[in-house]
Amino acid sequence: MTPEERREMIVRTALPLVAEHGTAVTTGQIARAAGIGEATIFRVFADKDELLDACIAAAVRTDHVLAELASIPLDQPLPARLIEAGAAIEAYLTRMGMVIGALHATGRRSRRLPPGATPRTSDKPGPAGTGEPGAGGPDGDAGRWQSRETAMNRTREALAELFEPERDRLRLPAEQMASLFMGFAFGRARSSAGPDAPNPSMEDYVDVFLNGALKDEEGATK
């Protein structure tokens, strides 16, 4: 196993533990879960803070969700494609929110900002591209904002591909439809309805997105 592979393995193992314990997670816990000696962690990371920084960077990376969007078959009906896309985005945001939220709740603030993959100065989670992986602090670090913009653009491009088979039937260009759908998907993930007012399902979101909020006179959705 190369040093980079070992690093990725340790971070992958650490992520669910960080989501559960926040800053209280120990390198001993991570080492046991990874099946390695604790000393191996410190041959890869300078200290626990550096490992936590790597976990934040991994949590906000969009690689996985972009791969999932690219794997959605275009021969499916558009609603099915968008339901899969929405679920992939929601899963990504949930993973990111659990990790960053747990760290924030246990007292961690942005001590060291992982280059090009940094949450906001408050460390509060938000959607990829709208809440926001790669976002810099108030000093407006150009590299971090560029990373955020890149993540947004790549996500939008991946979603636009899902609209391409229906391009001639769309009311707006596929790229604009992708931006609108991003707003829908991210808005659903941000909403915090209580148990008596649960979020509409992803199927309902996609139905309203594609067909509107009103029914026709026969009671069928437009």
C-alpha positions, -999 to +999 in steps of 0.1 A: +000+000+000+014+034-010+015+063+015-013+080-004-034+048-004-028+044+034-038+080+039-070+076+020-078+043+039-073+060+073-095+090+063-121+067+050-121+047+082-121+079+103-150+096+087-179+076+103-161+078+137-157+116+133-194+119+124-203+100+156-178+114+181-166+147+166-134+160+181-137+134+209-127+106+185-092+092+194-065+081+170-066+048+189-102+043+179-094+051+143-064+027+143-084-002+158-112+004+132-086+004+104-068-026+117-035-008+120-012+004+148-017+039+161+018+047+152+009+042+115-014+071+117+014+094+129+036+083+101+010+096+077-004+126+097+016+150+118-011+150+145-048+144+151-057+179+139-041+172+105-062+140+103-094+160+112-085+185+085-082+157+060-116+143+071-131+177+065-115+179+031-128+144+022-163+152+035-167+182+012-151+167-019-176+162-047-158+134-066-181+107-053-214+125-060-202+135-095-194+099-103-228+089-091-245+115-113-224+104-143-235+068-138-272+075-140-285+059-172-298+084-197-323+059-212-344+062-180-373+086-180-364+120-169-382+118-136-363+087-127-330+103-136-338+133-114-349+112-085-316+094-086-297+126-089-316+142-060-309+112-038-272+113-047-270+150-038-289+145-006-267+116+005-236+137-001-249+166+019-259+143+047-224+128+049-208+162+048-232+177+074-227+148+098-189+151+097-187+189+099-217+192+122-202+168+147-169+187+147-186+220+151-208+206+179-178+194+198-160+227+197-138+226+166-135+258+145-114+263+114-079+261+129-062+251+097-081+252+064-075+223+040-064+239+007-092+242-018-117+222+002-127+243+032-161+249+048-171+284+058-154+301+087-183+290+110-177+254+100-214+250+096-223+226+068-242+235+037-247+221+002-219+215-022-216+246-043-243+264-022-233+259+013-203+252+006-174+230-002-143+251-010-158+283+004-133+306+020-136+328+050-144+365+050-109+374+037-121+360+004-092+336-003-092+333-041-081+297-043-109+285-020-136+305-038-123+292-071-126+257-057-162+264-046-170+278-080-154+248-097-175+224-076-207+242-084-199+242-121-190+206-123-222+196-104-243+218-127-227+203-158-233+168-145-270+176-139-273+193-173-263+161-189-293+144-174-316+169-191-299+166-225-322+138-240-351+162-235-333+193-246-359+201-274-388+198-249-373+220-222-387+254-214-352+266-206-317+255-217-305+223-200-278+243-181-305+266-166-327+236-157-297+221-139-293+253-119-329+253-109-328+216-099-297+222-078-318+249-059-346+224-054-323+196-042-302+218-019-333+235-005-348+201+004-316+191+021-315+223+041-351+222+052-357+211+088-394+202+090-404+186+123-419+151+128-454+165+123-445+182+090-421+158+072-403+168+041-420+158+008-404+128-007-378+132-035-405+118-059-428+146-048-401+172-053-393+160-087-430+158-097-435+194-086-403+205-103-413+190-136-451+195-135-457+225-113-477+229-081-512+230-096-535+202-107-556+203-138-594+203-136-596+165-136-574+164-106-543+151-124-510+169-120-502+192-149 
